[in-house]
Amino acid sequence: MSRNFKRCLITGITGSGGSYLAEHIISKNLKTEIYGFYRSRGYLDLLKKNHGSKINFLKVDLTNYKNTLDGLKKSKPDLIFHLASNADVRGSFDEPLLHTKNNTSITANLLEAVRRLKIDPLIIICSTSEVYGNVKRKDMPIKENQMIAPINPYAVTKTYQDLLSQVYASSFNLKIIITRMFSYTNARRKNLFQTAFAMQIARCEKKLQKTMRHGNLNSVRTFVDIDDAMEAYWLTASKGKVGEIYNICGDKVISVREFLNELLKLSNSKIKTVLDKNLLRPNDVALQIASSKKFKKHTNWRTKVSFKDSVVKLLNECRREI
């Protein structure tokens, strides 16, 4: 049985994940009215150009409680996707205070505003696999009951979001589902290593850059395509069980080095790669293989885009942007 929604709110709608999710929901031709909170312009112009008549944009600063309260009064959502966050693992080592203040306050304000207004939306908290940290090989594949042990400032802020949401669900009866998304292709999020690779390759092909810089290539991850990831978010809302935590991950297991090589094979230029020590993280996840068994069982989600097609899509989207 699927849920239907009248008014869907996406926080951080002009960000990479938020903009893709808005487009995905629109593509389903539902009767759901879409509202979006945004603070910075990001992909606002792109969304307005392609879908302006189908999205109600509200400029809301989630770090401001009253502003958040007013935004919820205007949007009156029965579904909220909380995607807003400063999502930059490497950057969080450089500016930990900035990430902490932003990511903790926006979630606390959102949940408290929902509670105070006594509205009853389904809230999807879009967390991350980063909360698990470095899991030992013997504990792979990672399941939802794996102990949380973040190893970077960004992951700590997402752990706060994750745990605070669990408290609001159990203590205040808010209807919350938490997703922990593993690595996925996202051409609009430039600080993901796969996107950074593809953007640099596109620049090298246009002779705008001479060499391609990279950081740690030894980390092993699972990958899923952006379209499959966005459908997973939608299925979480329409079919997921309230109160559950779900891992969402692809079936493809590959190292960062192998991912880079797949992109280089698709290039029409011979590109030299060099290690940039500035791109190395003080602490990095070495191995991350997870299980989406529970999520698949509850929602019947299956990946549809092959890994090779996903890599081609990523590179072509970056080429178009360059």
Secondary structure by P-SEA (a helix, b strand, c coil): cbbbbcbbbbcccccaaaaaaaaaaaaacccbbbbbbbccccaaaaaaacccccccccccccccaaaaaaaaaaacccccccccccccaaaaaacaaaaaaaaaaaaaaaaaaaaaacccccccccccccccccccccccccccccbbbbccaaaaaaaaaaaaaaaaaaacccbbbbbbccbbbbccccccaaaaaaaaaaaaaaccccccccccccccbbbbcaaaaaaaaaaaaacccccbbbbbbccccccaaaaaaaaaaacccbbbbbbcccccccccccbbbbbaaaaaaaccccccccaaaaaaaaaaaaaaac
